[in-house]
């Protein structure tokens, strides 16, 4: 036996904590993982859209402007 607890004593105290932790942590981790992925995709699409709008509105309209003075 030594200083370590018996197998049955260890299982009685440790296993219930492991199961409780798994049940409470897994849905939250899954939720935040999906939320983060969604957030990154939406931000990327919004930035791409606004970048395109800025390029279109600031652009020269296809005209070449020259100045001879």
C-alpha distances in whole Angstrom, upper triangle without the diagonal:
4,7,6,7,7,10,12,12,12,15,17,17,18,20,23,23,24,26,28,29,30,32,34,34,35,39,39,39,41,43,44,44,46,48,48,49,52,53,53,55,58,58,59,62,63,63,65,67,68,69,71,73,74,75,77,79,79,80,84,85,86,89,89,91,93,95,98,100
4,6,8,9,12,15,14,14,17,19,18,19,21,24,24,25,27,29,29,30,33,34,34,36,39,40,39,41,44,44,44,47,48,48,49,52,53,53,55,58,58,59,61,63,63,64,67,68,68,71,73,73,74,77,78,78,79,83,84,85,88,88,90,92,94,97,98
4,7,9,12,14,13,12,16,17,16,17,20,22,22,22,25,27,27,28,31,32,32,33,37,37,36,39,41,41,41,44,46,45,47,50,50,50,53,55,55,56,59,60,60,62,65,65,66,68,70,70,72,74,75,75,77,81,82,83,86,86,87,89,91,94,96
4,7,9,11,10,9,12,14,13,13,16,19,19,19,22,24,23,25,28,29,29,30,34,34,33,36,38,38,38,41,43,42,44,47,47,48,50,52,52,53,56,57,58,59,62,63,63,66,67,68,69,72,73,73,75,78,79,80,83,84,85,87,89,92,94
4,6,8,6,6,10,11,10,11,14,16,17,17,20,22,22,24,26,27,27,29,32,33,32,35,37,37,38,41,42,42,44,46,47,48,50,52,52,53,56,57,58,59,62,63,63,66,67,68,69,72,73,73,75,79,79,81,84,84,86,88,90,93,95
4,6,5,6,9,10,11,12,14,16,17,18,20,22,23,24,26,28,28,30,33,34,33,35,38,38,39,41,43,43,45,47,48,49,51,53,54,55,57,58,59,61,63,64,65,67,69,69,71,73,74,75,76,80,81,82,85,86,87,89,92,95,97
4,6,5,6,9,10,10,11,14,16,16,17,20,21,21,24,26,26,27,30,31,31,32,35,36,36,38,40,41,42,44,46,46,48,50,51,52,54,56,57,58,60,62,62,64,66,67,68,70,72,73,74,78,78,79,82,83,85,87,89,93,95
4,5,5,6,9,10,10,13,15,15,16,19,20,21,23,25,26,27,30,31,31,32,35,36,36,39,41,41,42,45,46,47,49,51,52,53,55,56,57,59,61,62,63,65,67,68,69,71,73,73,75,78,79,80,83,84,86,88,91,94,96
4,5,5,6,9,10,12,13,15,16,18,19,21,22,24,25,26,29,30,30,32,35,35,36,38,40,41,42,44,45,46,48,50,51,52,54,56,57,58,60,61,62,65,66,67,69,71,72,73,74,78,79,80,83,84,85,88,90,93,95
4,5,6,6,8,10,11,12,14,16,17,18,20,22,22,24,27,28,27,29,32,32,33,35,37,37,39,41,42,43,45,47,48,49,51,53,53,55,57,58,59,61,63,64,65,67,69,69,71,75,75,76,79,80,82,84,86,90,91
4,6,5,5,8,10,10,11,14,15,16,18,20,21,22,25,26,26,27,30,31,31,34,35,36,37,40,41,42,44,45,46,48,50,51,52,54,56,57,58,60,62,63,64,66,67,68,70,73,74,75,78,79,81,83,86,89,91
4,6,6,7,9,11,12,13,15,17,18,20,21,22,25,26,27,28,31,32,32,34,36,37,38,40,42,43,45,46,47,49,51,52,53,55,57,58,59,61,63,64,65,67,68,69,71,75,75,77,80,81,82,85,87,90,92
4,6,6,7,9,11,12,13,15,17,18,19,21,24,24,25,27,29,30,31,33,34,35,37,39,40,41,43,45,45,47,49,50,51,53,55,56,57,59,61,61,63,65,66,67,69,73,73,75,78,79,80,83,85,88,90
4,6,5,6,9,10,11,13,15,16,17,18,21,22,22,24,26,27,27,30,32,32,34,36,37,38,40,42,42,44,46,47,48,50,52,53,54,56,58,58,60,62,63,64,66,69,70,71,74,76,77,79,82,85,87
4,5,5,6,9,10,11,13,14,15,16,19,21,21,22,25,26,26,28,30,31,32,34,36,37,39,40,41,43,45,46,47,49,51,52,53,55,57,58,59,61,62,63,65,69,69,70,73,75,76,79,81,84,86
4,5,5,6,9,10,11,13,14,16,18,19,20,22,24,25,26,28,29,30,32,34,35,36,38,40,41,42,44,45,47,48,50,51,53,55,56,57,59,61,62,63,64,68,69,70,73,75,76,79,81,84,86
4,5,5,6,9,10,11,12,14,17,17,18,20,22,23,24,26,27,28,30,32,33,34,36,38,38,40,42,43,44,46,48,49,50,52,54,55,56,58,59,60,62,66,66,68,71,72,73,76,78,82,83
4,6,5,6,9,10,10,12,15,16,16,18,20,21,21,24,25,26,28,30,31,32,34,36,37,38,40,41,42,44,46,47,48,50,52,53,54,56,58,58,60,64,64,66,69,70,71,74,76,80,81
4,5,5,6,9,10,11,13,15,15,17,19,20,21,23,25,26,27,29,30,32,33,35,36,38,39,41,42,44,45,47,48,50,51,53,54,56,57,58,60,64,64,65,68,70,71,74,76,80,82
4,6,5,6,9,10,12,13,15,16,18,19,20,22,24,25,27,28,29,31,33,34,35,37,39,40,41,43,44,46,47,49,50,51,53,55,56,57,59,63,63,65,68,69,71,73,76,79,81
4,6,5,6,8,11,11,12,14,16,17,18,20,21,22,24,26,27,28,30,32,32,34,36,37,38,40,42,43,44,46,48,49,50,52,53,54,56,60,60,62,65,66,68,70,72,76,78
4,6,5,6,9,10,10,12,14,15,16,18,20,21,22,24,25,27,28,30,31,33,34,36,37,39,40,42,43,45,46,47,49,51,52,53,55,58,59,60,63,65,66,69,71,75,77
4,6,6,7,9,11,12,13,15,16,18,19,21,22,23,25,27,28,29,31,33,34,35,37,39,40,41,43,45,46,47,49,51,52,53,55,58,59,60,63,65,66,69,72,75,77
4,6,7,7,9,11,12,13,15,17,17,19,21,22,23,25,27,28,29,31,33,34,35,37,38,39,41,43,44,45,47,49,50,51,53,57,57,59,62,63,65,68,70,73,75
4,6,5,6,9,10,11,12,14,15,16,18,20,21,22,24,26,27,28,30,31,33,35,36,37,39,41,42,43,45,47,48,49,50,54,55,56,59,61,62,65,67,71,72
4,5,5,6,8,10,10,12,14,15,17,18,20,21,23,24,26,27,29,30,32,33,35,36,37,39,41,42,44,45,47,48,49,53,53,55,58,59,61,64,66,70,72
4,6,5,6,9,10,11,12,14,15,16,18,20,21,22,24,26,27,28,30,32,33,34,36,38,39,40,42,43,45,46,48,51,51,53,56,58,59,62,65,68,70
4,5,5,6,8,10,10,12,14,15,16,18,20,21,22,24,26,26,28,30,31,32,34,36,37,38,40,42,43,44,46,50,50,52,55,56,58,60,63,66,68
4,5,5,6,9,10,10,12,14,15,16,18,20,21,22,24,26,27,29,30,31,33,35,36,37,39,41,42,43,45,48,49,50,53,55,56,59,61,65,67
4,6,5,6,8,10,11,12,14,16,17,18,20,21,23,24,26,27,29,30,32,33,35,36,38,39,41,42,43,47,47,49,52,54,55,58,61,64,66
4,5,5,6,9,10,11,12,14,15,16,18,20,21,22,24,26,27,28,30,32,33,34,36,38,39,40,42,46,46,47,50,52,54,57,59,63,65
4,5,5,6,8,10,10,12,14,15,16,18,20,21,22,24,25,26,28,30,31,32,34,36,37,38,40,44,44,46,49,50,51,54,57,60,62
4,5,5,6,9,10,11,12,14,15,17,19,20,21,23,25,26,27,29,30,32,33,35,36,37,39,43,43,44,48,49,50,53,56,59,61
4,5,5,6,8,10,11,12,14,15,17,18,20,21,23,24,26,27,29,30,32,33,35,36,37,41,41,43,46,48,49,52,55,58,61
4,5,5,6,9,10,11,12,14,15,16,18,20,21,22,24,26,27,28,30,32,33,34,36,40,40,41,45,46,48,51,53,57,59
4,5,5,6,9,10,10,12,14,15,16,18,20,21,22,24,26,27,28,30,31,33,34,38,38,40,43,44,46,49,51,55,56
4,5,5,6,9,10,11,12,14,16,17,18,20,21,23,25,26,27,29,31,32,33,37,37,38,41,43,44,47,50,54,56
4,6,5,6,9,10,11,12,14,15,17,18,20,21,23,24,26,27,29,30,32,35,35,37,40,42,43,46,49,53,55
4,6,5,6,9,10,11,12,14,15,16,18,20,21,22,24,26,27,28,30,34,34,36,39,40,42,45,47,51,53
4,6,5,6,9,10,11,12,14,15,16,18,20,21,22,24,26,27,28,32,32,34,37,38,40,43,45,49,51
4,5,5,6,9,10,11,12,14,15,17,18,20,21,23,25,26,27,31,31,32,35,37,39,42,44,48,50
4,5,5,6,9,10,11,12,14,15,16,18,20,21,23,24,26,29,29,31,34,36,38,41,43,47,49
4,5,5,6,8,10,11,12,14,15,16,18,20,21,22,24,28,28,30,33,34,36,39,41,45,47
4,6,5,6,9,10,10,12,14,15,17,18,20,21,22,26,26,28,31,32,34,37,39,43,45
4,5,5,6,9,10,11,12,14,15,17,18,20,21,25,24,26,29,31,33,36,39,42,45
4,5,5,6,8,10,11,12,14,15,16,18,20,23,23,26,29,30,32,35,37,41,43
4,5,5,6,9,10,10,12,14,15,16,18,22,22,24,27,28,30,33,35,39,41
4,6,5,6,9,10,11,12,14,15,16,20,20,22,25,26,28,31,34,37,40
4,5,5,6,9,10,11,12,14,15,19,19,21,24,26,27,31,33,37,39
4,5,5,6,9,10,10,12,14,18,18,20,23,25,26,29,31,35,37
4,5,5,6,9,10,11,12,16,16,18,21,22,24,27,29,33,35
4,5,5,6,9,10,10,14,14,16,19,21,22,26,28,32,34
4,5,5,6,8,10,13,13,16,18,21,22,25,28,32,34
4,5,5,6,8,12,13,15,17,19,20,23,25,29,31
4,6,5,6,9,10,12,15,16,18,21,23,27,29
4,6,5,9,8,10,13,16,17,21,23,27,29
4,6,8,8,12,14,16,17,20,22,26,28
4,7,8,11,12,14,14,18,20,23,25
4,6,8,9,11,12,15,18,22,24
4,5,6,8,9,12,15,18,21
4,6,9,10,14,17,21,23
4,7,10,13,16,20,23
4,6,10,13,16,19
4,6,10,13,16
4,7,10,13
4,7,10
4,6
4
